[in-house]
Amino acid sequence: PTRRSSDLLDHEIMRVFQQLGIADQVLAFAEPFTPSEFYGVDGQLIKRFSTVEPPYPLAHAPSLVFTQPPVERVLRARVQSLPGVDVALGCQLDSLAQDASGVSLQLRGVDGDGPREVRARYLIGCDGASSTVRGAVGIALQDLGFDQPWLVVDVLVNEQGLARLPQTSVQFCEPERPCTFLIGPKNHRRWEISINPGEDPAQVATPEGTWKLLSRWLSPQDGTLWRQASYRFHALVAERWRVGRVFVAGDAAHQQPPFLGQGMCQGIRDVANLGWKLGAVLRGEADASLLDSYGDERKAHVTELTTRIKGIGQLVGER
């Protein structure tokens, strides 16, 4: 139910995909991000982020929108093609224990199979915001002071509806109902709409509640709801990123509001940073102490960027 239908990526992440040999496959489901305009309480333009025109200075478009499900299929196919990788779906982690030489995992199939033990030299917990791995090794989250309920809505808009909508992405900085409009690939459009005090997040996420909030832009005759879900937008960073032979990455290590579209990008930067270091250590080319730099480098970057994202969120969400 929390699966995203689309997201944003940037030229740095496209170079990671290029290194993986899948850049062209990803670009088939991506488009350059549009300019973004901020409108104030009286409908006046107060800020505009323009986009870079091609040719792009760093080859790839600085920011892109993409459709998540097919990109996930591209990534999964690439992983499954690697001879050194086993993919096990439908598993849950019951417990883990580590010693001087490795980590032991107790895994169980969600259909009741198991348990079975898997032994590894290192473990990277990329298991999401409610990370079991993070909890098992006792890593706490540092709260950077942002906690707001929002409704996220994805709509496949028909030609009639597209003619009614803005031609740029928009931040509506309106005290009574801050909201965001994003132009996705093809006819995909996204709204992120703040949920006011006293409103039931479950009710606003029903089709009836969602269309009511979309009514200033669209009617049900203008498109099809793809998905809608209520979230709490947080600004959280793990206090530690490594405990012995266990690491956390992605949403397990940090969560940020979506106002710069950097959530997935942050997670990919995590594993790009950690991956080459683990490779060097496992091949005997570097001392294991190199792995300590992962948390130092990534926590500092994530904290700085999340603080900037929080600032934009406060601008958009000013009441």
N, C-alpha and C positions, 0 to 999 in steps of 0.2 A: 504493500500500500504506500510505501514511501519512495518508490522508484520514481526517478525524474524522467521526463520525456525528452527534455533537451537541456543543453548546458552551454557554457562558454569555454573556449580555450584560446591560448595566445600563441604567438610565433615561437616562444621558447618550448612550449609543449609540442608544437608541430615538429620541431627539430628532434625531440625525443622519438616521436612516431617515425620520423625519417630514418633515424638510427635503427629502428626496429624493422624497417622495410615496409611500412604500411601507410606511409603518408598519403599516397595517391588514393588508396582505398578509403581512408578517413575523409579526404577532401570531397569524395563523391557524396557525402552526407553533410557537408558544411558549406557555409556562405560567410563572406566578410560581415562583421557587425556594422550596423548602421550608426550614424551620429546619434547622440543621446541628448535630449533637451530637458531642462528642469523648469517647471512652471510653478509660480508662487500662488499665494492665497487668492489673488485677484486675477489669476490667469496670465500674469505677465511672465515673459521669459527672463529667468534670473541666472541661468548658466547653460552653456552648451559645450559638450565634448564632441569635437570634430574627429573624424577618422582620417587616417593617412591614405592618400591616393596612390595607386600603383604608378611606377614600379616601387615596390616596398623596399625600404632601406635594408631590411634583414631578410629579404626574399619572401617570407610568408607574410600574410596579412597580420597586422599586430593583434587583432582580436577577431575571433570567429564564433558564430553560433553553429551548433551541430545537433543532429538528432541522435539521442543517446542509444536506443535499442540496437540499431544496425551497427553503430560504432562498437558497442560491446561485443557484438557477434564477430566483428573483425579482430578485436583484441583476443577474444577467446580462441578463435581459429589459429591465430599466430602462436599463442601459448601452447596449444595442443599439438602444434607441429614440431615442437622442440623435443629432441630425444631424451633430454635429462629431466623432463617435467611429467609428473603424474597429476592429473586433474581428478579430484574426487568431489562430486557435487552431493548436496543433500546430507552433509555431515554437520554435527555440532560438536564443540569442544566441551568435554565434561570437566577435565582438570589438566593441569600441567605441573611438572616438577623439573627443576634443573639442578645439575651438579657441575663439577669442574670440566667435564668433557662434552656436555650436551644438554638437550632438553627432551623430556619424554612427554608425549601428549596422549591423553586418553580420548579417543574419538568415538562417536556413536552416530549411526545413521538415523535420520529423522523418522524413518519407517520402523525403527526399533532394532535394527541390526547392530551388532557390536556388543560390548565395546571392543575396540582394538587399539593397540599401542603403536604410535609412530615415534621414531627416534630421529632427532636432527641435531646438527652442531649448533645451529642458531634458529630462532623463530622470529618472524616479523608478523606482528598482529595488525592486520589491515581490516579489522572486523567491525568497523563502523562506530557511530557515536556512542552506542551502549556497549562498547568493547568488553567481551569476556576476558580477553588476554590482559587488557589494562587493569581490570579489577583483580585478576588472579595474581598479578605481581605487585599490587598495591600502589599503582601510580595515581596520584590525585590530579585534578584539573584546576588550573588557575582561571578564575573568572575575571574577564576584562570589563565587565559591567554593561552587558547588553542582553536583554531578555524581552522579546516581544512576540505576540502571536500574530501570524499572517496566514492568509489563504493563498495558495499557489494554484493557478488555473491554466490549463493548456487547451486551446481551441483550434480546431481545423476550420478555417474561415473560408466561406465561398466567395465568389466574385462580388456579389451584392454587398457582403459584409466588408470585404477588403476596401471597397470604395468609400466606406464610412470611417475608416480608421486612419490615425496619423501615419505619415510616411517616414517618420523617424521613431526610434525608441524614446519613451517619455517617462520622466519622474514627475508625478503630480504631488508637489509639496503642499498638500492641503490639510490644515489642522484637523478638520472633521473626519478625514479618511485618506491618509497618505497611501499612495499606490504607485505601482510601476507597470509600464507597458513595454513589452519587448517584442521585436520582430525576429522571428525564427526562420529557419529554412523554408522555402516555398510558401505554403499558405498557413504555416504554423505560427500562432501568436500566443504569447504568454502574458498573464496578468499576475502580479503579486500585490495583494490587497490587505491592508492592515485590518485586524479584527479589533473592534472597539470594546472597552470595558462593558461587561454585562452581556455580551454576545456569546453564544454557545459555539465553539469552534466546530463541533460535529454538525450542528445544524447549518452553518454557513457553507459547509463542504458538501451538502446535499445538492443535487441538480437544481432544485427549486431555490435554495438559498444562494447558490452561485449565480444563476441567471438574474436574480434580483440585484446582486452587486454589479453585474456586467451591463445592466440595462442602460446606463448612460452611453455605452458604446455600441452594443449589439443586442439583438433579439434572438431567440432560438431559431428563427428562420434564416439567420445570417451565418450559421456554422454549427459544428458538432463539438460537444464537449469531449475532449480526448481523455483528460483526467483532471481531478481536482483533489487537493488534500490540504489540511491545515497543519502548520508547523509552528514551532517556537524557534525563532531566530536567536542564536546564541553567539557569544564571543568568548571562547574557551580555548586554553592552550595547556597541554600536559606539562606538569612541573618537571618531570623527568621523561626522557625518550628512550632510555635504556636501563634495564635492570639485569645485570649479568649478561646472559646470552639471549635475552628477550628484548625486542624492540617494538615500538608502536609507530604507526605511520597512517597517513590519511586522516579520516574522521575520527579514528581512535586516538589521534594525537592532538587534533585541533578542530574546532568548529567555528565558522564565521558567518555573519550575515551575507546574503548573496549580492550586495549592491555593486560589487566590481566583478562578479562572476568568477571568483578565484578559488572556489572550494575544491573542485577536481584538480585544477592546476597545482594547488598547494600539495595535494597528495602525490601527484606525479613527480613534483620536485623532490618530495621526501624520498621516494624509492629510487629516483635517478641518483640522488646523493649517496644513499646507502648502498645501492647495488654495486657500483664499481669498487667501493671500499671493501665490501664483503668478498667480492671476487678476488681482490688483491690478497686479503688475509687467507682465504681458503687455498689459494695457489702458493702460499708461502712467500709472497713478494712484499708483504708488509706485516708489521707487528700488529697484534690484536688491539693495541692501544689506539690505532688509527680510528677504530670504530667509535671512540669517545667523541670525535669531532662531529659526528652526525648530529647529535642532539644540540651541541653548541651552535653549529651553523644553522640548522633548520629552525630551532626555537627562536633565535634572534630574528631571522627573516620573517617567520610566521607572525611573531608578536608585533613587529613593525607594520607589516601589511594589514594585519587584522585591526590594528589601531586606526589605520587610515580608512579601512572599510567601515569601521564603527562610526568614524566621523561623518562619512557620507550618509550612513544610515540615520544618524541623528539629524542631519540636514533635511533628508527626505521626510523623516518621521516627526519633525518638530510639531508639538501640539500647542 
